[in-house]
């Protein structure tokens, strides 16, 4: 299992980021919810990004700016997150997977790599399993369990005093980073996390599938995988590469859960190397 950046191994060094124009777009889902997404750059395959629980698309700002120099990069604000409309209807797993499908149809992509972070890993794999897109060329799965290896042990930590929803989210956001970003960036994330009422926010975490569902979704997709993780998921990375040799695993030992922010240059270099390694990847 690889434990350093792919880019370092392959000789891709981070370079200075030139100015990038990031465009805002909107579309309506089949149940009438106005969803927002960010887009920058040109080039195939298109890189599509699904953020984590309650997170805004803008958290992938460093990827939009850097990777768009070589690829088309598009990031979704899932329903009720970021600049998307606060949905009054369903936030169920099937509805959110359908949102992803309708978004991708709207984009008219010929070939794409789907990247998900945290809860976005689960939602992206759910979409792939349900819709089996023929244009899918690769998966980037960022720091969440994927159902390989033994189930994580149950927590034995002593319960902490209950926090208000707002206080919990304030602490949750700051715990995602080992190298805290600016206060302005943190406030932008805070604003997204507080949009959904606490009961609905909790429902998003209650996925109706066993862990084997996500394991099987990866095998059924049968495309190259980049699994970018912190050290706590190293055992799943080892199990993944043993069972699925098309996978590349990169561990970021000095990053927090938002590793693509903490170690943006290295992560972007690893993504670039992964995309260039894909069969029939376009030359740029």
N, C-alpha and C positions, 0 to 999 in steps of 0.2 A: 504493500500500500504506500503510495506517495505521501510524504509528510512535508514537502516543500512545494512552492509554487510551480505549476507546470511551465509558466513563462520563463522562470529562472533555469529550468532544466533544458528548455528548448532554445534558449538564447534570445528571447524577446525581452528587451528591457523597457521599463516605462519611459515615455517621452512626454514632453511638455504638451499640455492640452490647449489647442487653439480654440478661438471663439466658436461656439456652436449655437445655431438658432433652434430653440425648442418651441414647437408649436402646440397649441391647445386645441383639442377637437372634442366634439360631443356627438353622441348618437342615442337613439331611443331603443330600448329593449322591446321585445314582443309584449311585455306586460306594462309598457308605457313609462318606464323609469329612464330618466336622462342620465347617461353615464359619460364621464369625462376620461380622456386619455391624453398622454403626452407623446410627442413624436419628434424625432430628429434623425437626420442622416439619410443616406441611400446605400443600396447594396444588399445582395442576397448572400446567405439566407437572412431574413428578417429576425431580429431578436425581440421576442415578446416577453414581458415581465409581469408577474403577479405578486403584489406586495403581501405582507403578512397581516395578522389580526389587527384590524382597525387602522392600519397604516395607510398613508397617502402615497400616490405614485411618485411624488417629489422626493421621497426618500432615496430613490435611485438616480438622483441628480448627477452624481459623479459618473455613473454608467452612461447616462444620456449624453453628457459632454464629451467623454473620452471615446466610447465605443462607436459613436455616431460618425467618427472620422472615417470608419471603414464599412459600417453596416447601417441598415435601417433599424432604428431602435424605437420600440413603442411600449409604453407602460400604462397599464389600466389602473384607474381608480375604481375598485369594485363598488357595488351599490352601497350607498350610505358612508362611503369613505372618501377622504380628500375633497375634491371638487365635484364629485358625483352627487346626484340628488339623494336626499334622505328618503328612502323607500318606505311607503306605508304598508306595502304588502309583504310577500314572503322573502325571507333571508335563508331559506333552506339550502342544503347542499346541492340538490338537483337544480334548483333555480340559479344558484351562483355558477354552477358548471354550464348551464345553458347561456348565462350572460357571457361567459368566455367564448363559447361557440359563436354566438351572435356577433360579438366584437370581432372575432377573427374573420368571419364572413364579410363584415363591413370593410375590413382592411384589404381584402382581395390579395392575400399573400400567395405566392407560388411555392415558397419553401420557407419554413421557419424553425427556429429553435425556441422552445418554451422554457422560461426560467421562472421558478417559484421560490419564494423565501418564506420560511416558517409555515404559517397556515396556508400560504400560497403554494407550498409544495403539495399539500394534501388536495387543495382545490384544483391545481393544475393536473395532478395525476387522476383525479376524479373525472375531469374533462376528457383527458386522453382515453381513459377506459370506456367512458360512455360513448364518445363520438369517433374514436379511432381515426383521427385525421391523416389522410394520405400525404399531406404536405409536411408532416413533422419529420425533421431531420436530426434532432437531438434534444436532450433534456438537461437543464442545469437545475439541480436541486440543492437549495441552500439551507443548511443548518436546521433540519427537522428530521425526526424519525421517519424511516421509510419501510419499516416492517421486516428488515433483514436481521438475522441473528436473534438472540434471545430477547424477550420482552424486557424493557427497563424495569429494574427493581422498584417496588413501592417505596415511597418516601417514608423515612422514619423521623423526619425533623419534627420538633415540637411546634405545634400550631402557634402562629403569632397572633397578637390581638387584631381583631377585625378592623380594617380600614374602610373609609368611605370609598365609593367607586372612583371619585376624582383623585383622592390621595393614592389609591392603589395604582391607577394608571400613571400618575406623575412619577411614582417610584419605578414602575415597570419600564417606562420609556427610558429613563436614565440608566437602568440596569442593563440595557441592551448594548452599551458601549464600554469598551475599556479605554478608549481615547475620546472623551466627550466632544461632540461638535459644538458649534456656537449656540448661544442661548436663543438666537433667532431661529435656527434650525430646529432646536428642541421645541420651541413654542409652536412652530408649524406642525410638528408631529402631534403635540398635545391637542391642538385644535381638532385634528382628525379623530383622535381616540375618543374624544368627548361627545361626538355627534350622536352616537347610538345610545339609547337608554340601556342601563345595566342589564336588564333581563335579556334583551335581544343580543347584546354583546356576548353574554355568556352562552347563548344558544349557538353562536357561530363556532364555538369550541367543541360542541357536542356532536361530532361527526358520527353518522349512523352506520359506520362500517368497522369491521375488525381490522387489525393492523395488517393482516394478510392481503386485504384488498389492495393496499398501496404497493406491497411487494409484487403481487401478480400484475398490477397495472404496468410496472416497469418492464417485467418480462414480456408481457403481451405487446407493448409498444415496440420492443426490439430495435431500439435506436441507441446510438452512443450516449453515454451519461457522464456528466461532470457532477460529482458530489462534493460540494464545498462546505466544510464543516469545522466546528470548533472541536477541541479535544474530547469533550464528553461523548461524542458520537463516533469516536474512532472505532469501536467494536463493530458498529453497523457498517462502516466503511470497509473493514476487513471482510465481513461476511458478504458484502455486495461484490467486491472484486473476485472473491472465491467462486461465487455462483454465477456472476455475470461479467465475463472478462472484457466486454466492451466498455465497462465503466472505468473512469479515472477518478481517483479520490484525492482531494487536497485538504490537508488539515492546516488551520490557521491558529497556532497555539497562543499567539499574542493578541488575539482579537476577541471581541464580545460577540453576542448573537448577531448583531448587525455588522458582520465581518466585512461586507462590501463597502461599508463606510469607514470602519476602523483601518482597514488595509486596502483602500480603494485601488491604489496603483498596482499592487500585486494581484488583487482579484481581477482587475481589468486585463492585465497581462495574461492571466490564466485563462480567462474567457476567450481572448483573442487566439491563443494557441489552440484551445479546444475547437473553436469554430474553423480554424484553418486546417485542422486534422480531419474534419468530417469528409466522408466520401463525396466527391463531386462538388466540394465547396468552391464558390466562385473566387477567382483571383481578383485582387483589387490593386 
